[in-house]
């Protein structure tokens, strides 16, 4: 995910978003959220199981 975000950043200077599909145990979600927050992606679409824990890092990074 991180490399795709970096690739997108290199192709545009406009805002873009990432869709995050939340799985039941969050095992795949945390690495994606880490990449999204580290790379400062401005928009995130959250789908799947909604879990309050995933919104904390997004809010902390003004996403």
C-alpha positions in Angstrom: 0.0 0.0 0.0 2.8 2.4 0.9 4.4 2.1 -2.5 1.1 2.7 -4.3 0.5 5.8 -2.2 4.0 7.1 -3.0 3.4 6.3 -6.7 0.2 8.3 -6.7 1.9 11.2 -4.9 4.5 11.3 -7.7 1.8 11.4 -10.4 -0.2 14.3 -9.0 -0.1 17.3 -6.8 -3.9 17.2 -6.2 -5.6 15.6 -3.2 -6.4 11.9 -3.5 -7.9 9.3 -1.2 -7.5 5.7 -0.2 -10.2 3.1 0.5 -9.6 1.0 3.6 -11.6 -2.2 4.0 -11.8 -3.1 7.7 -11.6 -6.8 8.5 -12.9 -8.5 11.6 -9.6 -8.8 13.5 -8.0 -5.6 12.1 -4.8 -7.6 11.1 -4.8 -6.2 7.6 -6.2 -2.9 8.6 -3.5 -1.6 10.9 -0.6 -1.7 8.3 -2.8 0.1 5.8 -3.7 2.8 8.4 -0.1 3.2 9.3 0.9 3.8 5.7 -2.1 6.2 5.2 -1.1 8.3 8.3 2.7 8.1 7.6 2.2 9.3 4.0 -0.4 11.9 5.1 -3.1 10.8 2.6 -5.8 13.6 2.9 -8.9 11.4 2.4 -9.8 7.9 3.6 -12.9 5.9 2.8 -13.6 3.3 5.4 -15.7 0.2 4.5 -16.4 -3.2 6.0 -16.7 -3.6 9.7 -16.6 -0.3 11.4 -14.5 -0.3 14.5 -14.1 2.8 16.6 -10.4 2.0 17.1 -9.5 2.7 13.5 -10.8 6.3 13.7 -8.4 7.4 16.5 -5.2 7.4 14.3 -7.1 9.1 11.5 -8.4 11.8 13.8 -5.0 12.3 15.4 -3.5 13.0 12.0 -6.3 15.3 10.8 -7.6 12.8 8.2 
